Amino acid sequence: MMTIDSLQNLLAQGHDGIILRFGLGQTLLKSGQASEAVLHLKKATELDPDYTAAWKLLGKALVKCEQTDDAIHAFQSGLLVADKKGDIQAAKEIKVFLKRLLKESE
């Protein structure tokens, strides 16, 4: 797995793209840098609005940042994409996250 520094260097060199943004967001989130992860995961969803995994990970990062409304929106967007693409497993996972989050925010 690439380090945060190596991924950021690729980005600085102009190698921007969905996979780089997703990977950087994922790596940042794993290292506890959720707010930084959000920036790259939002960009990933802009680059490819049909990338279900980016929406799911964005939702998780937003939860870590305690941005509940934005997390709900991200999970709902991801669920729409998953349903549209027929990605049953991703839809199930997102439904679990969304249900938990909605229950906690009551």
Secondary structure, 3 states (H helix, E strand, C coil): CCCHHHHHHHHHCCCCCHHHHHHHHHHHHHCCCHHHHHHHHHHHHHHCCCCHHHHHHHHHHHHHCCCHHHHHHHHHHHHHHHHHHCCHHHHHHHHHHHHHHHHHCC
